[in-house]
Amino acid sequence: MPLSNYTKHHAPLPTRFVWVGVGFMVLWLVLVLRLWQLQILRGGYYTELAENNHLRSVDIPAPRGKIYDRHGALMLGNRPFYDLVLVPQYATDIPRTLAKLAEILHIPESLLQKQYAAQSKGHPKFMPIVLKKNLSLHEVSLVQTMNSLLPSISVQTDVRRDYSLSPPPHLVGYLSPIKSQEFQQYTRDYPQLLYRRNDLVGHYGLEQRWEQVLRGRRGKMWIHVDALGQRVERKQAHNSQLPPPPPRTAISGNHLTLTIDKELQRVTEQAFLGKNGAVVVINARSGEILAMVSSPLYPADLYQSHISQRLWQSFLNHPMHPLLDKTSGAEFQPGSTYKVILALAGLQEAIIDENSTVHCRGSWTIGNRTFHCHKKEGHGLVNLHQAIAQSCNVYFYELGKALGAEKIAQYSKYFHLGQRLGLALNTEKAGLIPTPAWKKQTLSQPWYAGETALSAIGQGSVLLTPLQLASLYGTISQGGKLWKPYVVQKVVDRFGEILHQKQPQLLRNITTIDPRHFITIQKSLQGVVHSSLGTGRAARVLETTVAGKTGSVQVAYLQRSSDEEALYSQMDTALDKREHALFAAFSPAKNAEIALAVISQHDHYGGGGSQAAPVAKKIISAYYRLKHDRAQRLATLSPQVEEQQP
């Protein structure tokens, strides 16, 4: 081959070798520099990372604050619960692990798969996923025996609410997983409380209203683990040289002391057992709520574990709405308990006095409408005291006509009716005091004279909450002093230091009504219970006097079974057509200590005197019995305390 041809085809070869060599040299240099960076320049950093691969952070649960009654009795506390958790980082075959767990615990595999799928998306692999809450001790032992075969599975201890004392569910509320919107708000507004996406937070009652007070701050500790995720002592950990980060102490939440009397609350629940509706008992001199019951109840621990769809739907579809707090969130026609407003208005406007009489023939006609009294043959000639004691509708039809709808509404608003009282618990409703202007604005319809007659006896569009009704009678008992109701007395930290002390707040002192008129109505209400013809005789107690008013609200026409007792047999009537039975009262009749309202929704008979007044009797009698017993115990302890003093 000619030399020129050889040069032409083979001369570039040495140049290629040079560039390949340069490439290898550059690559070698990069590797050396990277090794120098990893081992020399940042060696300490990566040594620490390697060490931390053998460390696992463990949360230390922070108990929520406890809830006590006014006398220091525990109403809601905490206890340890055991949860089944899976740490994805240590799981080699998650489907097999879930299948094995289902076999061990005898639960549907699909349930475990659903729990895992719901939490695993976007979940850090080193963070545990809760597969099943509230394990029994037997289930705990089963899981622990299989721990060596399933290193990704463990039992996690958490401190949660102990509902064994059966606290009133509508009052204390419940805990459930934090919602996305709440998480964003809480982490922004309360970063010191360390909220996480799977945390339980208050969603009703006191748990929600006082969430940031009751919530504790979780702690954290670090433990050494081996390659299988098993905890080991530091000296056994592979290449363990660095000490773990210092632990963070868990801090329990602050405690609430309520105005509720736990023993009176139990009596109230028992007295109202089997009825639907609500009962509210307050301290007439301060607005403190002593007991409150909304019925039907639901189990206090309903949200503590998994709720089946069928059970949840049964609560949602229940005709008596067990999930609703009726004490302040349900509105009822007050019936004859509302007549005290007209009596006070009539006295103050000088339309009537104590001796003003009306002849009741059993019915009253205005225009082309006839309205009936509960006594078919009528009450005859009655004055104010007799009209209240015997609950004569005709007397108040006449009085309502003379006052007019606007004047009735004006006096109602003096007592904060048609307005929220500011309890700040659950969803408080405002009630409704109708007027011609209200009807025109909301319904675009004129007001008729018959509507004034209905308003005069607490029916038609008039609506009050049980809390408002109890407050109304408490205000009358105090001569016009209207106290703001409240249920939390004080907040105490874990050291016993008082952080917040609630003082009674006077919303209004009704000076537009002459104090003498309050005394007149107090006497009339005492006659309801203590006179021979009073409709509230079933509320009499041995301990003291009671002043109150019965009410029966008819929601559909029903045939009477006994005219003499004014009872309505409703056992064969649809539930939503049965009457409401009401009784509102205070005791003693002079200088009252307590006031209460009982509303039995769609009662079997509907008569406030026969169905609601006996409930009030049990509650009032228990109040004085408990008061006496506590005074006796205190008297017994006092000499012992004095003897111990130097």
C-alpha positions in Angstrom: 0.0 0.0 0.0 1.4 3.4 -0.8 2.5 5.5 2.2 0.2 8.3 1.3 -2.8 5.9 1.6 -1.6 4.5 5.0 -1.2 8.0 6.4 -4.5 9.0 5.1 -6.4 6.2 6.9 -4.3 5.6 10.1 -2.9 9.0 11.1 -5.9 10.0 13.4 -5.6 7.0 15.7 -3.1 8.5 18.1 -5.3 11.6 18.5 -8.3 9.3 19.5 -6.2 7.6 22.2 -5.2 10.9 23.6 -8.8 12.1 24.0 -9.9 8.8 25.5 -7.0 9.1 28.0 -8.0 12.6 28.9 -11.5 11.5 29.5 -10.4 8.7 31.8 -8.2 11.2 33.7 -11.0 13.7 34.1 -13.4 11.0 35.3 -10.8 9.7 37.8 -10.2 13.2 39.0 -14.0 13.8 39.6 -14.3 10.5 41.5 -11.3 11.4 43.7 -12.6 14.9 44.4 -16.1 13.4 45.3 -14.5 10.9 47.6 -12.5 13.6 49.2 -15.7 15.7 49.7 -17.6 12.8 51.1 -14.9 11.4 53.4 -12.8 14.4 54.3 -14.8 17.6 53.8 -18.3 16.4 54.9 -17.3 13.2 56.6 -18.7 14.2 59.9 -22.0 15.1 58.4 -22.5 11.8 56.7 -21.2 9.9 59.7 -24.0 11.5 61.7 -26.6 10.6 59.0 -25.4 7.0 59.1 -25.7 7.0 62.8 -29.2 8.4 62.6 -30.3 5.6 60.4 -30.1 3.6 63.6 -32.3 6.1 65.5 -36.0 6.2 65.5 -38.1 9.1 66.9 -40.9 8.1 69.2 -43.8 10.4 70.1 -44.6 10.8 73.8 -48.4 11.3 74.0 -49.6 14.4 75.7 -52.9 13.8 77.6 -55.7 16.3 77.1 -56.8 18.3 80.0 -59.4 16.8 82.3 -62.9 18.1 82.9 -64.3 18.4 86.4 -67.6 19.4 87.8 -68.2 22.4 90.1 -67.4 20.3 93.2 -64.2 18.8 91.8 -65.6 15.4 90.7 -64.0 14.1 87.5 -66.4 14.1 84.5 -64.0 13.3 81.7 -60.4 11.9 82.0 -58.0 9.9 80.0 -56.6 6.4 79.8 -54.0 4.5 77.6 -55.2 2.9 74.4 -53.3 0.5 72.2 -53.1 1.0 68.4 -51.8 -1.3 65.7 -49.3 0.5 63.5 -47.2 -0.2 60.4 -44.0 1.5 59.5 -43.7 1.3 55.7 -39.9 1.8 55.8 -39.4 -1.6 57.4 -42.0 -3.5 55.4 -40.7 -5.7 52.5 -44.1 -7.0 51.4 -47.0 -4.9 52.6 -49.9 -7.0 51.0 -48.5 -10.1 52.7 -48.1 -8.3 56.0 -51.7 -7.1 55.9 -53.0 -10.5 55.0 -51.1 -12.1 57.9 -52.4 -9.4 60.3 -56.0 -10.1 59.2 -55.4 -13.8 59.9 -53.9 -13.2 63.3 -56.5 -10.7 64.5 -59.5 -12.3 62.8 -60.6 -9.1 61.0 -61.3 -8.5 57.3 -58.2 -8.0 55.2 -60.1 -5.4 53.2 -60.5 -3.2 56.3 -56.7 -3.1 56.8 -56.1 -2.4 53.1 -58.6 0.5 53.3 -56.9 2.0 56.3 -53.5 1.6 54.7 -54.6 3.1 51.4 -56.3 6.1 53.1 -53.1 7.1 54.9 -50.2 5.9 52.8 -50.5 8.4 49.9 -47.8 11.1 50.4 -47.1 9.7 53.9 -43.4 9.6 54.9 -42.2 6.0 55.0 -40.6 6.3 58.4 -43.9 7.5 60.0 -46.2 4.9 61.4 -49.6 4.3 59.8 -52.4 3.4 62.2 -54.2 0.2 60.9 -56.5 -0.4 63.9 -57.3 1.6 67.0 -58.2 0.5 70.5 -56.7 -3.0 70.5 -57.8 -5.3 73.3 -55.2 -6.7 75.6 -55.6 -10.1 73.8 -54.9 -8.5 70.4 -51.9 -6.7 71.8 -50.4 -10.0 73.0 -51.1 -11.6 69.6 -49.3 -8.7 67.7 -46.3 -8.8 70.1 -45.8 -12.5 69.6 -45.6 -12.0 65.8 -43.3 -9.0 66.0 -40.1 -10.9 65.0 -41.8 -12.2 61.9 -43.4 -8.8 61.0 -40.8 -6.2 62.0 -42.8 -3.4 60.4 -45.7 -4.0 62.8 -45.9 -2.8 66.3 -48.3 -1.7 69.1 -48.3 2.1 69.8 -49.6 3.4 73.1 -51.7 6.6 73.0 -53.6 8.4 75.7 -57.1 9.1 74.8 -60.4 10.0 76.4 -61.9 7.7 79.0 -65.7 7.7 78.7 -66.3 5.1 81.4 -67.9 7.9 83.6 -70.6 8.5 80.9 -70.2 12.2 80.6 -73.1 14.1 78.8 -72.1 13.7 75.1 -73.7 16.9 73.8 -71.9 18.9 76.5 -68.4 17.5 76.4 -68.4 16.8 72.6 -66.0 14.3 70.9 -62.7 14.0 69.2 -62.1 13.0 65.6 -59.3 13.4 63.0 -58.3 16.9 62.1 -59.7 18.3 58.9 -57.5 19.8 56.2 -58.8 23.3 56.7 -58.5 23.0 60.5 -54.9 21.7 60.2 -53.9 24.8 58.1 -55.6 27.1 60.6 -54.3 25.5 63.7 -50.7 25.2 62.5 -50.8 28.9 61.5 -52.5 30.2 64.7 -51.1 27.7 67.3 -47.7 26.5 66.1 -46.6 25.7 69.7 -49.2 23.0 69.9 -47.5 20.9 67.2 -50.5 19.7 65.2 -50.1 16.8 62.8 -52.4 15.7 60.0 -53.5 12.5 61.8 -54.2 14.2 65.1 -57.5 14.0 67.0 -59.1 17.3 67.7 -62.3 18.5 69.3 -65.3 18.7 66.9 -68.2 19.4 69.2 -69.1 20.6 72.7 -66.4 21.6 75.1 -63.8 19.6 73.2 -64.2 22.0 70.3 -64.9 25.2 72.1 -61.8 24.8 74.4 -59.6 22.8 72.0 -56.5 24.9 72.4 -56.9 24.9 76.2 -57.4 21.2 76.6 -54.8 20.1 74.1 -51.4 19.1 75.4 -48.1 19.4 73.6 -46.6 16.0 72.6 -43.1 15.0 73.6 -40.5 13.1 71.7 -37.7 10.7 72.5 -35.1 8.8 70.4 -34.3 5.1 70.5 -31.7 2.9 68.8 -32.9 0.2 66.5 -31.3 -2.7 64.6 -31.6 -3.6 60.9 -35.0 -5.1 61.6 -36.3 -2.1 63.3 -36.2 -3.7 66.7 -35.2 -1.5 69.7 -31.8 -2.2 71.1 -29.6 -0.6 73.7 -27.2 2.0 72.5 -24.1 -0.2 73.2 -25.6 -2.8 70.9 -26.3 -0.5 68.0 -24.1 -0.8 65.0 -21.2 1.8 65.0 -23.2 3.8 67.6 -21.0 6.7 68.8 -23.2 9.8 68.7 -25.7 10.3 71.6 -29.3 10.7 70.5 -30.9 14.1 70.5 -32.3 15.2 73.9 -35.9 14.1 74.6 -38.7 16.7 74.6 -41.1 16.4 77.6 -44.8 16.0 76.9 -46.9 18.6 78.5 -50.5 17.8 79.4 -53.4 20.1 78.5 -55.0 22.5 81.0 -58.1 21.3 82.9 -61.6 22.7 82.9 -63.8 23.1 86.0 -67.4 23.4 85.0 -70.5 25.0 86.6 -72.2 21.6 86.1 -73.2 19.6 89.2 -72.3 16.0 88.3 -74.7 14.4 90.7 -77.6 16.8 89.7 -76.7 16.0 86.1 -77.2 12.3 86.7 -80.5 12.9 88.5 -81.7 15.1 85.5 -80.7 12.4 83.0 -82.6 9.8 85.0 -85.7 12.0 85.5 -85.9 12.6 81.8 -85.1 9.0 80.8 -87.4 7.7 78.0 -88.3 11.2 76.8 -87.1 13.3 73.9 -86.3 17.0 74.0 -84.2 18.9 76.5 -83.8 20.0 80.1 -81.8 23.0 81.3 -81.1 23.8 85.0 -79.4 27.1 85.9 -78.4 29.0 89.0 -81.0 31.8 89.0 -78.6 34.1 90.8 -75.6 33.9 88.5 -76.5 32.2 85.2 -74.3 29.1 85.9 -75.6 26.0 84.2 -76.0 23.3 86.8 -77.3 20.5 84.5 -78.3 20.2 80.8 -79.7 17.2 79.0 -80.5 16.8 75.3 -82.4 13.6 74.5 -82.1 11.2 72.9 -78.5 10.8 73.8 -75.8 9.0 71.8 -72.9 7.0 73.2 -70.2 9.3 74.5 -67.5 7.1 72.9 -69.3 6.9 69.6 -66.4 8.5 67.7 -63.7 6.7 69.7 -63.5 3.9 67.2 -64.7 3.0 63.7 -68.4 3.8 63.0 -70.1 1.6 60.5 -72.0 3.3 57.7 -75.2 1.6 58.9 -74.9 2.9 62.4 -74.0 6.4 61.2 -77.0 6.5 58.9 -79.3 5.4 61.8 -78.2 8.5 63.8 -78.6 10.8 60.8 -82.1 9.5 59.9 -83.4 9.3 63.5 -86.6 11.4 63.7 -85.5 12.9 67.1 -82.1 14.0 65.9 -79.8 12.5 68.6 -76.7 14.3 67.3 -78.3 17.7 67.9 -77.8 19.6 71.1 -81.3 20.6 71.8 -80.6 22.6 74.9 -79.6 25.7 72.9 -79.7 24.4 69.3 -83.4 23.4 69.0 -86.3 25.9 68.9 -89.8 25.0 70.3 -93.1 26.8 70.6 -93.2 27.7 74.3 -96.9 27.3 74.7 -98.5 28.6 77.9 -95.0 29.1 79.6 -94.9 32.3 77.4 -97.9 33.8 79.0 -95.8 35.4 81.7 -94.5 37.9 79.1 -98.0 39.1 78.3 -98.9 39.3 82.0 -95.9 41.5 82.7 -96.6 43.6 79.7 -100.3 44.0 80.6 -99.4 45.1 84.1 -96.7 47.5 83.1 -98.9 49.1 80.3 -101.8 49.3 82.9 -104.1 47.3 80.6 -104.8 45.0 83.5 -104.1 44.7 87.2 -104.3 41.7 89.6 -108.1 41.9 89.8 -108.9 42.4 86.1 -111.2 39.6 85.1 -112.3 37.9 81.9 -115.2 35.4 81.4 -114.0 32.2 79.8 -116.7 30.2 78.1 -114.2 27.7 76.6 -113.6 29.5 73.3 -112.9 32.9 71.9 -113.7 34.3 68.4 -112.0 37.0 66.4 -113.2 37.7 62.9 -114.1 34.4 61.3 -111.8 32.3 63.5 -112.6 30.6 66.8 -109.8 29.7 69.3 -110.4 27.2 72.1 -109.3 27.0 75.7 -107.9 23.7 77.0 -111.0 23.4 79.3 -113.9 22.6 77.0 -116.6 24.1 79.3 -114.5 27.1 80.1 -113.1 28.5 83.4 -115.8 31.1 84.1 -114.8 34.4 85.5 -111.0 34.5 86.2 -108.6 37.2 87.3 -104.9 37.3 86.5 -103.8 34.9 89.3 -106.4 32.3 88.4 -105.8 32.7 84.6 -102.1 31.8 85.2 -102.7 29.1 87.8 -105.3 27.4 85.6 -103.7 28.3 82.3 -106.8 30.0 80.8 -106.2 30.7 77.1 -109.2 33.0 76.7 -107.8 35.5 79.3 -104.6 35.8 77.3 -106.4 35.9 73.9 -108.1 39.0 75.2 -104.9 40.4 76.7 -103.0 39.7 73.5 -105.6 41.6 71.5 -105.3 44.6 73.8 -101.5 44.6 73.7 -101.0 43.9 70.0 -98.2 42.0 68.4 -95.6 44.8 68.4 -96.0 45.4 72.2 -95.7 41.6 72.9 -92.5 41.5 70.9 -91.2 44.6 72.6 -91.5 43.0 76.1 -90.2 39.7 74.8 -87.0 41.4 73.7 -86.5 42.9 77.2 -85.8 39.3 78.2 -83.4 38.7 75.3 -85.9 36.4 73.6 -85.4 36.2 69.8 -81.6 36.7 70.5 -78.7 34.5 71.3 -77.7 34.5 75.0 -74.1 34.0 74.2 -73.4 30.6 75.6 -70.8 29.9 73.0 -71.3 26.2 73.0 -72.3 24.2 69.9 -74.8 26.0 67.7 -77.0 28.3 69.8 -80.2 29.4 68.1 -81.8 32.8 68.5 -85.4 31.7 68.6 -88.1 33.9 67.0 -90.5 36.6 68.2 -92.7 37.3 65.3 -94.0 40.7 64.3 -96.0 42.1 61.4 -92.8 43.7 60.0 -91.0 40.3 60.2 -93.8 38.5 58.4 -93.9 41.1 55.6 -90.2 41.0 55.1 -89.7 37.2 55.3 -92.9 35.9 53.8 -94.3 39.0 51.9 -97.6 38.4 53.6 -99.8 40.6 55.9 -100.3 39.9 59.6 -103.7 38.7 60.8 -105.4 39.2 64.1 -105.5 35.5 64.7 -101.7 35.4 64.7 -101.7 37.8 67.6 -104.0 35.4 69.5 -101.6 32.5 68.8 -98.6 34.5 69.8 -100.4 35.4 73.1 -100.4 31.7 74.1 -96.9 30.9 72.9 -97.8 29.2 69.7 -97.9 30.2 66.0 -94.5 31.5 65.0 -93.1 32.0 68.5 -90.0 29.9 69.1 -87.7 29.7 72.1 -84.8 27.4 73.0 -84.9 25.4 76.3 -82.0 27.6 77.5 -83.9 30.8 76.7 -87.0 29.4 78.6 -84.9 28.6 81.7 -83.2 32.0 81.5 -86.7 33.7 81.2 -87.9 32.1 84.4 -84.6 32.8 86.2 -84.9 36.5 85.2 -88.5 36.7 86.6 -87.4 35.1 89.8 -84.7 37.7 90.3 -86.9 40.7 89.6 -85.5 41.5 86.1 -81.8 40.6 86.5 -80.9 38.7 83.4 -77.6 36.8 83.7 -75.6 35.5 80.8 -75.5 31.6 81.0 -72.1 29.9 81.1 -70.8 26.4 81.7 -67.0 26.8 82.3 -66.1 28.1 85.7 -62.3 28.2 85.5 -59.2 26.9 83.6 -56.5 25.3 85.7 -53.0 24.3 84.5 -51.3 21.0 85.4 -49.7 22.6 88.5 -53.1 23.7 89.9 -52.7 27.4 89.1 -55.9 29.1 87.9 -55.3 30.6 84.5 -58.9 31.9 83.9 -61.8 32.5 86.3 -65.2 33.2 84.9 -67.3 35.7 86.8 -71.1 36.0 86.5 -72.1 38.6 83.9 -75.3 40.6 84.1 -76.6 41.0 80.5 -79.4 43.3 81.5 -81.3 44.7 84.5 -84.8 45.1 83.3 -85.8 48.4 84.9 -88.6 49.1 82.3 -90.8 46.8 84.3 -91.9 47.9 87.8 -90.4 45.5 90.5 -93.9 45.1 92.0 -95.1 43.4 88.8 -92.4 40.8 89.1 -93.5 40.1 92.6 -97.1 39.7 91.3 -96.1 37.2 88.7 -93.9 35.3 91.1 -97.0 34.8 93.4 -99.2 33.8 90.4 -96.6 31.2 89.3 -96.4 29.8 92.9 -100.2 29.3 92.6 -99.7 27.2 89.5 -97.9 24.6 91.7 -99.4 25.2 95.2 -103.0 26.2 94.6 -105.7 23.5 94.5 -106.6 24.2 90.9 -103.1 24.8 89.6 -102.0 22.9 86.5 -98.5 22.3 87.9 -99.4 20.5 91.2 -97.2 17.6 90.2 -94.1 19.7 90.7 -94.6 20.2 94.5 -91.7 19.2 96.7 -91.5 18.8 100.4 -88.3 20.8 100.8 -89.5 24.2 99.7 -91.9 26.2 97.4 -91.9 26.0 93.6 -93.2 28.6 91.2 -93.7 27.5 87.6 -95.9 27.3 84.5 -97.1 24.3 82.5 -97.4 24.3 78.8 -98.8 21.9 76.1 -98.1 22.6 72.5 -100.5 20.9 70.1 -98.8 20.2 66.7 -101.9 18.5 65.2 -105.5 18.0 66.2 -105.9 15.1 68.6 -109.0 13.8 70.5 -108.8 14.2 74.2 -109.0 11.1 76.4 -109.8 13.0 79.6 -111.2 16.5 79.7 -110.8 16.7 83.4 -107.0 16.3 83.4 -106.6 17.7 79.9 -104.5 14.7 78.8 -104.3 13.6 75.2 -103.8 10.0 74.4 -101.3 9.9 71.7 -99.9 6.3 71.8 -101.6 5.5 68.5 -100.5 8.8 66.8 -97.5 9.3 64.6 -94.5 10.5 66.6 -94.2 13.8 64.8 -97.9 14.6 65.5 -97.7 14.2 69.3 -97.8 17.2 71.5 -94.9 18.8 73.3 -95.1 18.9 77.2 -93.4 21.8 78.9 -92.8 23.1 82.4 -90.6 26.0 83.4 -90.1 27.0 87.0 -87.9 28.4 89.7 -87.4 27.6 93.4 -87.9 28.8 96.1 -90.8 31.0 94.9 -89.1 34.0 96.8 -85.4 34.7 96.3 -85.0 31.7 94.0 -81.8 29.7 93.8 -82.4 27.6 90.7 -84.5 27.9 87.6 -85.2 25.2 85.0 -87.0 24.4 81.8 -88.3 20.9 80.8 -89.4 20.4 77.2 -90.6 16.8 76.4 -90.8 16.7 72.6 -93.8 14.8 71.2 -94.6 13.2 74.5 -96.9 10.2 74.9 -99.6 12.4 76.4 -98.5 16.0 75.8 -99.7 17.5 79.1 -97.1 19.7 80.7 -98.7 19.2 84.1 -98.7 15.4 83.9 -95.5 14.8 81.9 -93.0 17.6 82.4 -93.9 18.9 85.9 -93.0 15.5 87.5 -89.6 15.6 85.9 -89.0 19.1 87.4 -90.1 17.8 90.8 -87.4 15.1 90.8 -84.7 17.6 89.8 -85.7 20.3 92.3 -86.0 17.8 95.1 -82.6 16.3 94.3 -81.1 19.8 94.2 -82.1 20.5 97.9 -81.3 17.0 99.0 -77.7 17.3 97.5 -77.4 20.7 99.1 -78.4 19.4 102.5 -76.1 16.3 102.2 -73.1 18.4 101.3 -73.8 20.8 104.2 -73.9 17.9 106.5 -70.6 16.5 105.2 -69.0 19.9 105.5 -70.2 20.2 109.1 -68.8 16.8 109.9 -65.4 17.6 108.5 -65.1 21.1 110.0 -64.5 20.0 113.6 -61.8 17.6 112.4 -60.0 20.4 110.5 -60.2 22.7 113.5 -58.6 20.1 115.7 -55.7 19.6 113.4 -54.9 23.3 113.4 -52.2 24.3 115.9 
